[in-house]
Amino acid sequence: MVEIPEVTPVGMRCPPIEKKAGKSKIRLQQGDLTALPVDAWVFYAREDLDIGSGYGTAITMRGGVVVRQALEEIGGLKMGEAAVTTAGEMKAEHIIHAVGPKFQEPDLEKKLGDCMKSALKVAKDNNLKTVAFPLMGHGFYGVSAALSTKVMLDNIKEHLTGETSLEEVIICVQDFHQYVPFKEQFEKI
């Protein structure tokens, strides 16, 4: 018998899912990452910290000039590094800028893991309680949803089972197609 996958009608919201990891929780939800009232959200950054489009547009339009000024002071980051800035006029207090790989780079999985570890370390070092991630590297940078999901969840679970200030990590996806790979992996936690 052939299984027919469930289809979410256009416009229907994907239900949030929560799981425990150590003393913290991981939540998968759909929505606008940049509008969440969290301590910080993570921006998948370039080495030169040029903002660009996508979430970068939200930073430029809603964050204000203070974010751009903070990035100019940092100057740049190496592959796998992360730094924190203010979120300006956004609901979040901070933005964690984490430099990750692009599709078909050598050692893609390791580089993405380093990027995740750095972002989580910055959250811990700044005593943040809540942090939200997009689907790291997916979309413009071409990292597959399956690889991004695996690396993200592996690193988040490992971090939360250690010593951390984080009480909640939110994975905020944009649509059903990003939601499905995470939902499948969530069920295995």
C-alpha positions, 0 to 999 in steps of 0.5 A: 500500500502506498502512503499518501503524505498529509498536505497542508492547505495553502495558508494553513499554519503548522502546529508548534511542537515542543520537546525537552532537552536537558532542563531546557526545551526545543520548540519548532514553530512556523512564523516570522523569526524577526518578529519573535520576542526572544533574547536573540535570533540568529542571522546566517551571516556572510564573512564580511557581515554585509547584510544583504536581503531576506532576513537582512532586509528586516534587519535594515528596515526594522533594526535601524542604523545601530545594527549596521554600526555594530557590524561595522565595528566588528568588521568581519568574521571567519567561517564558523564564527559568531558575534552578537549585536543589538537588534535595534528596534526589533522585538528581540534584544540581540541578533547573533550573526553566525557565519556558515557554509554555502552549498557544495563547499568542502566539509559542509556538515562540519562547517555548519556544525561549527557555525551552530556551536559558535551561535550557541556559545555566544548565547551562553556567553551572553547569558541569554535565556531564549534564542530562535534559529531559522533553517540554517543555510537553507534557501539562498545558501543552498544547504539542504533542509535535511542536512540543516535539520540534522546538524541543527538538532544534533548541536542544539540537543548536545548544547542543551544537555550541557551547562547552559543559560538557555531555557528555550531554543526556537526553530522558526520555519517559514513554511510547510516545506521547511517544517516537514524535515524538522517535524520528522526529526523532532519525533525521534528526540 
